[in-house]
Amino acid sequence: MACPGAQTLSMYLDGELAPTARPAIESHVDSCSVCRQLVRRWETIEQALEKSLNQYTKSRLMVGESSCARHTEVSGYVSGVLSPQEQQVLEEHLQQCDACLAEVMALRRTRSLLAQEQLLSPPPPLVQRVRQAIIESNPSLTIRPMARIVIEMMRSGLKLLESSRSSPAIDLQVTTLQLPAVTFRTAPKSEAQGQGVQIREIIGELEIRITLTHDDDATLSCRLTVQKQGRPLPQARVTLRKGGRTVYSRKLSPGGQVSFHRLNAGEYCLSIPQEQAETTLILQDPATTQP
């Protein structure tokens, strides 16, 4: 048989293949040196990740979990999404806290291992099966697609290219946001960006405001504000996916806000599972889209 492909091999390694399909893939891996080498490399990576996690867990137990609970800050520090002030505070904390330092080292090791392999999007049939299983487990649960918005990332600001609503019941507004003068005073003239975009969506009792502004020439920041029945919606989880993979997953603050930073060009799915709401946000770099 022909080589089954990386996605099928990944499902085989994770035990996600149908029982009837597994024997054929197992036999192929035994006879194909290329596929066998790939599977063994992935197994080595999994073992290294497990070892790294065990070392981190052991460190936590030795120091005491109750002595520190900065998991979110540590993850943001390793990912490079903290503000300069937050980063300085955490670096001072790392000088004294062995547990958090061990966590930083484990996370960096994990990121290094993951960077060595090409990330694969889950196959569409698997995505569909998972979505269907979630809906069937809760008959009252349905996903409410809200809008599709295409934004062009220009050096001078952001430009709306296209917006569409999946339902006439949705009130969608996209407006240009003039940034305050302090933006130009605190950034070099060559780097100051003139305009952002604010998106306002209303569906039923839910109001979502999305504010997009430049981080730099190639990336954007996204600030989300959510209200329900005119009041902030706190603690609801917001996920941001790209290519079928989750790149952010955070809870709304008590004021109903959350921010995502350093978003580059691509198609993103912004969802609030608690409210069964999704928005497709497409960021386009004119340097790569022009013929």
Secondary structure, DSSP 8 states (H G I E B T S, - for coil): -----HHHHHHHHTT-S-TTTHHHHHHHHHH-HHHHHHHHHHHHHHHHHHHHHHHHHHHHHHH-GGG---HHHHHHHHHT-S-HHHHHHHHHHHTT-HHHHHHHHHHHHHHHHHHTS------HHHHHHHHHHHHHHSTT---EEEEEEEEEEETTEEEEEEEEESSTT-EEEEEEEE--THHHHHS-TTT---EEEEEEEEETTEEEEEEEEESSSS-EEEEEEEEETTEE--S-EEEEEETTEEEEEEE--TTSEEEEEEE-SEEEEEEEGGGTEEEEEEEE-HHHH--
